[in-house]
């Protein structure tokens, strides 16, 4: 019953939300979680005339713009503004990585309605995940290469190229749920904790990063190298597949969505150059392992794919991508 409710709720929000102004949407996207509202609300509020993208909002929160990305890497002004509270260490690292992602992958694809739709699907997944109280933020990167990745703190990215390849909302939910799982299981944080950068650090706190800005810079460098170049350990990717399937199922989507997308990707591997292949385990192996996991979800095979709504929401996107390719 809860799964059906969430899917119906998402349908209502999708259409009720389409009349929302651009700046209002991004203000909502970037505002802190409810438990953090005691922080100053004067930061990160954009005027309606500016209608900023997500990267502008990230910069505004910390008094910086895109040209000041190096400040994030050095931790100047950012670490000093926060107190050493559990999730905030994770969030500040994620925010810095998010700025790097926009810088490296063509910036944000600016389409308020589509970004809102992706966030509605993604946040529906987040609500039923193992960390439902975390504020998840989803953004579309203006890159035709197929890729998706998650930074600590709930910052999740999907490229234009991957989004246009999907066939229905269940596939979108499956991909986003995989990335949400990386966040809920703290895969990146556990990876850097075992790495050389933090090998001699007893506790990763904002206080420690404030004292050693070079350590903060090194942490961001290690995370971006893992996310954008090397990829996480195979076992962590397999685990994210398992948890992601469960999250998509809880949200009321057919849990086969991730696998059907991976089958599309596998069929394209002979003529598609994608960073996805170098940062993830062999697609064929993932498909086989997912088949084993799906054996536990026989009742989920009757859940919807939500194809019509997805096609409506992404129709303009597919037209734009065809123009770019041609």
N, C-alpha and C positions, 0 to 999 in steps of 0.2 A: 504494500500500500504506500509506503514511504517513497519507493522508487517511482511509482506512478505519479505521486503528488509532485515530486521534484521536476519531472519532465513536463507536467502541465504548467507548473509555476514558471519554468523557463520559457515555455511558449507564450505565456501571458506577458512576461517581462520583455521578451523580444519585441513585441509589437507595441506595448505601452511605452517602451524606452525610446522608440525611434523618433519621438518628437523632442527629445532632450537636446538642449544646446550643446555645442562642441565644448566650450570651455567648462560648462557645468559637468559634463561627463568626465573630463580629465581631472577636474578638481576632486570629484568623487573617487576616481581611480587612484589618485595619489595621496588622499588624506590618510592619516595614520589609523591604526586599528583602534577600536573603541577604548580599550584599556590604556591607550597612550594619549587620549585627548587632553590630558592635563598639560601636555607640552604646548608651547606657544603656537597659536593658530595663525599668526601673522605671516609665517613663512610658507612659501609654496602656493599662495593664492594668486591666480592669474586674472588679469582683467579680461572682460569679454571681448575687447578689441583684439587682444593678442592671440587668443585661441591657440594656445601652445600645444605642441606634441608632447609625447611622454618624456623625451629626452630633455626638453626645455623645462618641464615640470620637475624632473629630477634635479636639474641644475638649480632651479629656483628654490627648492627646499633647503639647499645648503648654501645659498648665496653665490652660486657659480653658474657659468654658462658652458657651452660645449668647448670653447677655447680653453677652459680651465680644467680639462680632464686630468691633467697632471696633479692638480691639487687633491683630487680624490685618491690617486695612487700614493701620494705622500701622506695622506691622512691629515692635511692641514685644515684646521677649522672644523672638520667633520667630527673627528673623535672627541675633540674638546667640548662639543656641543651636547654630548650625550652622557648619560650615567651608565655604569656597568650593570645593566639589567639583562638577564638571560638572552631573550630573543633579539635584543638590540645589537649585540655583537654580530649575530648572524645577519641582521638586516643591513647594517652599515657595510659589511663586506658585499652583500648582494647588490646594494645600490651602486657601489663602485664598479662591480663587474657589469652591471646593466649599462652604465655609461660607456664602458669599453665595447660592449656588444653593439650599441648603436654606432659607435665610431668605426668599427671594423666591417659591418655588414650593411652598408648603404643607408643607414639611418632608418627612421620609422616610415612605414608605408601609411600615408595619411588618408584614412577613410574612416570617419567617425562611426558610421553605422556598422561597418564590418568589424572594427576594433571592439565596439560595444558587444556585438554578437559573439565574438570569440571569448570575450570576458564573461559573458553570461554563461556560456557553455563551460568554460574553465572554472568559474567560481561555483557552479553547481557541483562540479567534481570535488572542488576544495571543501565544500560544505559537508560532504559525506566521507572525506578522507580521514586519516588518522590524526590529522592536525587541523581540525575544522576552525579553530580560533585564529589561525594565521590569516593575514590579509594577502591574498594572491593577486598578482598583477600580470596580465597577459598583453603582449605587444606583438605586432606583425612587423617583421623586418623586410625592407625593400630589397630583397635578394632573390633571384630566380633559382638559386641552388636549393635543393631540398634539404632542410635541416630543422631541427628543433632542439632546444636545450633549456636547462633550468639553472639559475643562479641561486645561491643560498638566500633564505628570507622570503621565498615565494615569487621571485621575478622569473617569468617564463616567457620564452620567445618561440615563435614559429615563423618561418620564412614564407614569403609570397609564393616561392616555387613549390613548397610542400603543400601549402593551403590549396593551391589551384589543382593539385593532383588528387586530392581527396574526393570521394564520390558521395558521401553522406555525413550526417552529423554524428553517427556512431563512430565513424572513422576519426573524425575530429576529436571526439570525446576520448577515444582510445589513445591517440597521440598525446593529447594534453594530460590525460590521467597518468601516462608513463612519466611525464616530466614532473607532475605533482608528486608522484611516488619518490622521485629523487630527492625532493624537498622534505617530504614527511619522514623519510628514512635517513635524512641528513648524510647522503652519500658523499657529497663534495666535502663537507666538513670533516667527515671521518677520513677521507683520502688525504687532505692536507695535514690533518693531525698526525698521520703516520709518515708524512713526508719529511724531507731534510730541513725545510724552512722552520718547522716547529719542533724539531727533534730535541732541542734543549730548552724548550719553553714549558714550564709546568702548568700554566693556565692561560688560555687565550681569552683575555678580557679587554674591554675598551681601555682600561687603565694601562695595561701592558702595551697596547698599541699606541697609546698616547706617549708613553715614555720612549718607544722605539718606532718612529715613523718608517724606518727602513724595513722593519719586520712587516709592517702593514703593506708596504709596497711589494715586498716579496710574496706575501700571501696572495695579493691580487694577481701578480704575475703568474704564480703557480696555478691558480684557479683558471685563469684565462687560457693558459697553455693546455691544461687538461680539457677544458670545454671545447676550445676552438681548434685544437691541433691533434692531441693524443687520444682523447676520450677517456672515460672511466674504465675501471676493471670490468672484464666480461661478466663476472658473477654479479656485480652491482647492476649491470644492464638487465641481466636475466631477472634479478629480483624486482627491478622496477617494472618489468613486463608483468610479473605475477601480481604485484600490488596494484598496478594500473588497471589490469583487467577487473580486479575486485572493485576498485573505485568506480569504474564505468558501470559495472553491474549494479552497484548500490544506487547510482544516480538514475537508473532506469533505462540505460542503453543496452543494446545487444552487445555482449562482451567480446564478440568476434571482430569488432571494428578495427582494433589495432592490427590483427593478423591479416585482414583483407587489404589494409593499406600496405603492409609489408610485402604481400604477394604482388601487388602492383609495382612496388619498388624493385623487387627481385626480377620481375619480368623486364624491367627497363635497364638493368645493370649493364647490358652489353653496349648500350648507346647513351647512357646517362652518366655524366661525370658529377659526382656529388661528394661533398665532404662527409656526408652521412656514412658512407661506406668505410671511411678510414677512422671514424670516431666511435663506431659501434661494432659489435660482433657480427660475424657473417649472417646475412639476412636469412639464408636458408636454415641455419641452425636455430635462429630465433623462432622461425615459423614452426619448426618441429617441436621445440620446447613449449611453445604456446598451445599447440594442439593437445599436448599432455595436460596442460593446465585447464584448458577448456572442457575437458572431460568431467570436471567438477561443476560445470555450469549448464547442465542439460536444460534446466528450467529457464535459463537466460536466452536460449536460442529463439524463443518466441517474442522477446523484447524488440522494440522498434529500432529501425535504422534512421528514421527521420530524414528521408531523402528529399522530399519536396521542399521543406523549409530551408534545408541547406542549399539546394539549388537556387532558390529565390534569393537568399542572402548573398550568394557568391556569384550571381550571374554577371554583374558588372565587372567583378574581379577577373573572371575568365576572359571577358572581352578585352580588358586592358592588357592582360598577359599576352594574348595572341598578337596584339598590336606591337608590344615590346619585342616579341620574338621575331616578328616579321619586319 
